[in-house]
Amino acid sequence: MDNMFDTVGITSSDRMLHTPGAFAKKNLLYVQEVGTLKSLTPHTCKRENLDSYLIFEVTRGRGTLLTEGKRYSLSKGDCIWLDCRNGFEHISSEEKPWELAWVHFNGAGAQAFYELFREKKKEALFVPGEPGQVAARIERIRKLLKENASELAAHAALTLLVADCIGQPAKRDVAAEIREFINKNYREGQLSALLAETFRMPAEELSENFEKSYGIGIRDYMLNRRFNAAKELLRFTIQPISEVMEESGIRNEDLFYRLFQENEAMTPEEYRRRWAQWIKD
């Protein structure tokens, strides 16, 4: 069997190959190859027409997978299940080359398991409840092969792995997570850097994902969220302007006043006089 991760010189891998016996090949799920990979340099690898199923988890770094006309941006904790008869291409990140835990397998029931997974998930990407959950299952399979465990033991471990994968949530909604994060943390300074650190993606990639879902860039959304907070504070509190600026996250006075002129055609003081419920004529 051709190898998805056969990229000599640009990756470091710890893999074990396995040839199943006749009984296992006919009646059980069986391992073809299992291991871990660490990208040493950014690289691209293409595969197609492999008689195998592949499950892997990103354990560190980032990368991209192209398959079935879809592009998946993957980071730590993201998992993939592929029918390797379909063509696919994986690309390790230049800034943060990834590390993966993976297993190639096949056998009785493999196709049915995969079809059930795709029926539930609709796509190749899923996210386990706990980061490292799938990688731990894969490591257990690797240890069983290393210990020359029985084919039945390997079958049982693979069955647990595929059952876990079928039961996991579908693709994480990164854009929704970003939106929720901004709504909770809009007061923070250096919010863009905090987002990039939290979601382990470059700012440009974060903004692209967000804009596809919400039609607005992250910076504009952050500013809108802060501006709305400022208006709420002016309307429903008696806090002075300086405190409103601090709590809203708009700490630049020129920007603060410009936003009110551009969006409300009045100063913050005028906005308060017109809209504040606690001000009586």
Secondary structure, DSSP 8 states (H G I E B T S, - for coil): ---TT--BTTEEEEEEE----HHHHHHSEEEEEEEEEEESS--EEEE---SSEEEEEEEESEEEEEETTEEEEEETT-EEEEETTS-EEEEE-SSSB-EEEEEEEEETTHHHHHHHHHHHHSSSEE--SSTTHHHHHHHHHHHHHHTT--HHHHHHHHHHHHHHHHHS-BS--HHHHHHHHHHHHTTSTTHHHHHHHHHTS-HHHHHHHHHHHHSS-HHHHHHHHHHHHHHHHHHH----HHHHHHHHT---HHHHHHHHHHHHSS-HHHHHHHH-TT---
